[in-house]
């Protein structure tokens, strides 16, 4: 039996025989909807799961530790999925990925220590940095 969350994330019309016989269904199978997820550690956004079989996912995750988790979460779920081990930013070259206590918070941007301390956000505790490759989304997409 599906959980409430699974039930909420399912598009029941995808299993409808009339929809499956439609031109829209055939088009979505031949040309999936593109979805870009920047900073994908933790998996692709839940709302995409409802249409996973019709989604072509291009995911970016610069942290090598997050890549294996991400590849496992994408395997056999989406119509097409690629994970690029690169940070997306406003420049091309090398950059410093700031590492925080919770991996989904890793960022090229530094977290505000004022915010972290004021609201006691322990997941933003700074843990160091990692040199990573950075590129602009435009450059990546036009070269892809």
Secondary structure in CASP SS format (residue, H / E / C, confidence):
PFRMAT SS
TARGET T0000
AUTHOR 0000-0000-0000
METHOD secondary structure of the structure
MODEL  1
X C 1.00
X C 1.00
X C 1.00
X H 1.00
X H 1.00
X H 1.00
X H 1.00
X H 1.00
X C 1.00
X C 1.00
X C 1.00
X H 1.00
X H 1.00
X H 1.00
X H 1.00
X C 1.00
X H 1.00
X H 1.00
X H 1.00
X H 1.00
X C 1.00
X C 1.00
X H 1.00
X H 1.00
X H 1.00
X H 1.00
X H 1.00
X H 1.00
X H 1.00
X H 1.00
X C 1.00
X C 1.00
X E 1.00
X E 1.00
X E 1.00
X E 1.00
X E 1.00
X E 1.00
X C 1.00
X C 1.00
X C 1.00
X C 1.00
X C 1.00
X C 1.00
X C 1.00
X H 1.00
X H 1.00
X H 1.00
X H 1.00
X C 1.00
X C 1.00
X H 1.00
X H 1.00
X H 1.00
X E 1.00
X E 1.00
X E 1.00
X E 1.00
X E 1.00
X E 1.00
X C 1.00
X C 1.00
X C 1.00
X H 1.00
X H 1.00
X H 1.00
X H 1.00
X H 1.00
X H 1.00
X H 1.00
X H 1.00
X H 1.00
X H 1.00
X H 1.00
X C 1.00
X C 1.00
X C 1.00
X C 1.00
X C 1.00
X E 1.00
X E 1.00
X E 1.00
X E 1.00
X E 1.00
X C 1.00
X C 1.00
X E 1.00
X E 1.00
X C 1.00
X C 1.00
X C 1.00
X C 1.00
X E 1.00
X E 1.00
X E 1.00
X E 1.00
X E 1.00
X E 1.00
X E 1.00
X E 1.00
X C 1.00
X C 1.00
X H 1.00
X H 1.00
X H 1.00
X C 1.00
X E 1.00
X C 1.00
X C 1.00
X C 1.00
X C 1.00
X C 1.00
X H 1.00
X H 1.00
X H 1.00
X H 1.00
X H 1.00
X H 1.00
X C 1.00
X C 1.00
X C 1.00
X H 1.00
X H 1.00
X H 1.00
X C 1.00
X E 1.00
X E 1.00
X E 1.00
X E 1.00
X E 1.00
X E 1.00
X E 1.00
X E 1.00
X E 1.00
X E 1.00
X C 1.00
X H 1.00
X H 1.00
X H 1.00
X H 1.00
X H 1.00
X H 1.00
X H 1.00
X C 1.00
END
